[in-house]
Amino acid sequence: MPAKQVNFSTDTHVIVTFSNEEYDRSAIQVEKMSYMDMYELLIFKSQMQQSINTIKADKQNVAAVHTEIQSSNAVTVKLCT
């Protein structure tokens, strides 16, 4: 087995950014969420989970139909529109 190697690129790019004096990297104060905000977030999460479950169920249904079609001796008819 050949020895592992590390190769570095010969192209060097210098990117100029702001200095610490010019750019404030301190964290901002975050306001607490209101009960209404929390309620909206929970509703959103619930809707997202329902969407994910629907997508998973649809994929399982498509896979089941695909398997059923492959295992049957049905003739496939292609319709031209």
C-alpha positions in Angstrom: 0.0 0.0 0.0 1.5 3.4 -1.0 2.2 5.9 1.7 -0.3 8.7 2.2 0.7 12.2 1.0 -0.5 15.7 1.5 -0.2 18.2 -1.4 -0.8 21.9 -1.0 -1.8 24.2 -3.7 0.9 26.5 -5.1 -1.6 29.2 -5.8 -1.7 31.6 -2.9 -4.6 34.1 -2.6 -4.6 36.9 -0.1 -8.0 38.2 1.0 -8.2 41.5 2.8 -10.7 41.8 5.7 -11.5 44.4 8.3 -9.2 44.8 11.3 -10.5 44.4 14.8 -10.8 48.1 15.2 -12.9 48.5 12.1 -15.2 45.5 12.5 -17.1 44.8 15.7 -17.3 41.0 16.2 -19.0 41.1 19.6 -22.2 39.3 20.1 -25.5 41.2 19.9 -28.0 41.2 22.7 -30.9 38.9 21.7 -34.4 39.6 22.9 -36.4 36.9 24.6 -39.1 35.3 22.5 -42.7 36.2 23.4 -45.3 33.6 23.9 -46.8 34.4 20.5 -43.4 34.0 18.8 -42.9 30.6 20.6 -46.4 29.5 19.5 -45.7 30.5 15.9 -42.4 28.6 16.0 -44.1 25.5 17.4 -46.8 25.7 14.7 -44.1 26.1 12.0 -42.2 23.1 13.3 -45.4 21.0 13.4 -46.2 21.9 9.8 -42.7 21.1 8.7 -42.9 17.7 10.4 -46.2 17.0 8.7 -44.7 17.9 5.3 -41.8 15.6 5.9 -44.1 12.8 6.9 -46.2 13.3 3.8 -43.1 13.3 1.6 -41.9 10.1 3.2 -45.3 8.4 2.8 -45.4 9.5 -0.8 -42.0 8.0 -1.5 -43.0 4.8 0.2 -46.2 4.6 -1.9 -44.3 5.2 -5.1 -41.7 2.6 -4.2 -44.5 0.1 -3.4 -46.3 0.8 -6.7 -43.0 0.5 -8.6 -42.3 -2.9 -7.0 -45.8 -4.1 -7.7 -45.5 -3.1 -11.3 -42.2 -4.8 -11.7 -43.4 -8.0 -10.1 -46.6 -8.2 -12.2 -46.9 -9.2 -15.8 -48.9 -6.1 -16.7 -48.4 -4.5 -20.1 -47.3 -0.9 -20.0 -49.1 1.4 -22.4 -47.5 4.7 -23.3 -50.0 7.4 -24.2 -49.1 10.0 -26.7 -50.5 13.5 -26.1 
